[in-house]
Amino acid sequence: MKEEITWSDHVDHLKRALAGGGVFLVVLDKNGRVNPMTIGWGEVGIIWSRPVFTVLVRRSRYTYDCLLTADSFTVNVPSTGQLKEELLFCGTKSGRDLDKAAACGLTLIAAREVSSPIIEECALHYECLILARKQLKAGDFASTEVLEQYYDTADYHMIVMGEILTAYADEDLLRIK
Ligand SMILES: Cc1cc2nc3c(=O)[nH]c(=O)nc-3n(C[C@H](O)[C@H](O)[C@H](O)COP(=O)(O)O)c2cc1C
C-alpha cells in the first residue's frame, strides 16, 4: 500500500538511488504517449515557497522534446537494487525508437494529481507540475571545469522545475535491501 508522505521523507533513499542506478523520469509526449527515461541528476527542495523537484535533461533526449509540451512529470524510485536492467534500458534507449515501458514490462498507472503516469513497480513516487524550464548555454557557466567536463559536445541541459503536488511510498518496499 502506498501512503502519502511529506516531500522530504525518504530523501536519503532518493539520493542513494540517483547516485546509484538512477530513477525513472516519466513524461508524456505531445501525442500522449508515455516515455520513461533514467536520470541520475535531480534535487528536491523549497523554491517559491513550495516543494520543487528539479531535473536536468539534455537537448538530445526525446524526453527533452516531451518536457517542452508536457504540463507535468513523475519521478519514480525503485527499491534499493531493484529494476536495474529496466533503469539501464531506459537510460540507453530512446523513446524516439521504441515504447520503452512496454519493452521493459513496466506497469504504468494513473497518477493521483497529474497527467503523467507512475511506474507501479517503484517504491517511491513524486508527482510534479511543471513550473519553469530554463535552457543552459555555454555563457551561463562560471566554471570552465564543469563546462569542459560535461559539455564537450554542447549538448546542454534544460533545467525543469516541477512543484511536488504529492509524494507517496510503499514503506515495505523501501525497507527491502
Ligand atoms: C544512470 C543514468 C543516469 C542518467 N541521467 C541522466 C540525466 O540526469 N539527464 C539526462 O539528460 N540524461 C541522463 N541519462 C541518459 C538518458 O537516460 C538516455 O540518454 C536515454 O536513452 C534518453 O532517453 P529518451 O531519448 O527516451 O529521452 C542517464 C542515463 C543513465 C544510465
The ligand as a Tripos MOL2 file, in Angstrom:
@<TRIPOS>MOLECULE
LIG
   31    33     1     0     0
SMALL
NO_CHARGES

@<TRIPOS>ATOM
      1 C1         22.1710    6.0180  -14.6000 C.3       1 LIG1
      2 C2         21.8130    7.0090  -15.6990 C.ar      1 LIG1
      3 C3         21.5430    8.3280  -15.3640 C.ar      1 LIG1
      4 C4         21.2140    9.2720  -16.3660 C.ar      1 LIG1
      5 N1         20.9260   10.5620  -16.0040 N.ar      1 LIG1
      6 C5         20.5590   11.4560  -16.9560 C.ar      1 LIG1
      7 C6         20.1770   12.7860  -16.5730 C.ar      1 LIG1
      8 O1         20.1110   13.1550  -15.3900 O.2       1 LIG1
      9 N2         19.8630   13.6670  -17.5730 N.ar      1 LIG1
     10 C7         19.9130   13.3160  -18.9090 C.ar      1 LIG1
     11 O2         19.6390   14.1560  -19.7720 O.2       1 LIG1
     12 N3         20.2430   12.0460  -19.2800 N.ar      1 LIG1
     13 C8         20.5420   11.1080  -18.3420 C.ar      1 LIG1
     14 N4         20.8510    9.8230  -18.6960 N.ar      1 LIG1
     15 C9         20.8190    9.4370  -20.1180 C.3       1 LIG1
     16 C10        19.3890    9.1530  -20.6400 C.3       1 LIG1
     17 O3         18.6540    8.3680  -19.7300 O.3       1 LIG1
     18 C11        19.4770    8.4220  -22.0080 C.3       1 LIG1
     19 O4         20.1470    9.2380  -22.9370 O.3       1 LIG1
     20 C12        18.1300    7.9770  -22.5350 C.3       1 LIG1
     21 O5         18.3620    6.9690  -23.5150 O.3       1 LIG1
     22 C13        17.3010    9.1000  -23.1460 C.3       1 LIG1
     23 O6         16.0400    8.5910  -23.4490 O.3       1 LIG1
     24 P1         14.9750    9.3910  -24.3300 P.3       1 LIG1
     25 O7         15.6300    9.6890  -25.6740 O.co2     1 LIG1
     26 O8         13.8160    8.4320  -24.4520 O.co2     1 LIG1
     27 O9         14.6210   10.6220  -23.5870 O.co2     1 LIG1
     28 C14        21.1680    8.8680  -17.7320 C.ar      1 LIG1
     29 C15        21.4310    7.5260  -18.0560 C.ar      1 LIG1
     30 C16        21.7520    6.6070  -17.0580 C.ar      1 LIG1
     31 C17        22.0220    5.1530  -17.4320 C.3       1 LIG1
@<TRIPOS>BOND
     1     1     2 1
     2     2     3 ar
     3     2    30 ar
     4     3     4 ar
     5     4     5 ar
     6     4    28 ar
     7     5     6 ar
     8     6     7 ar
     9     6    13 1
    10     7     8 2
    11     7     9 ar
    12     9    10 ar
    13    10    11 2
    14    10    12 ar
    15    12    13 ar
    16    13    14 ar
    17    14    15 1
    18    14    28 ar
    19    15    16 1
    20    16    17 1
    21    16    18 1
    22    18    19 1
    23    18    20 1
    24    20    21 1
    25    20    22 1
    26    22    23 1
    27    23    24 1
    28    24    25 2
    29    24    26 1
    30    24    27 1
    31    28    29 ar
    32    29    30 ar
    33    30    31 1
@<TRIPOS>SUBSTRUCTURE
     1 LIG1         1 GROUP 0 **** ****
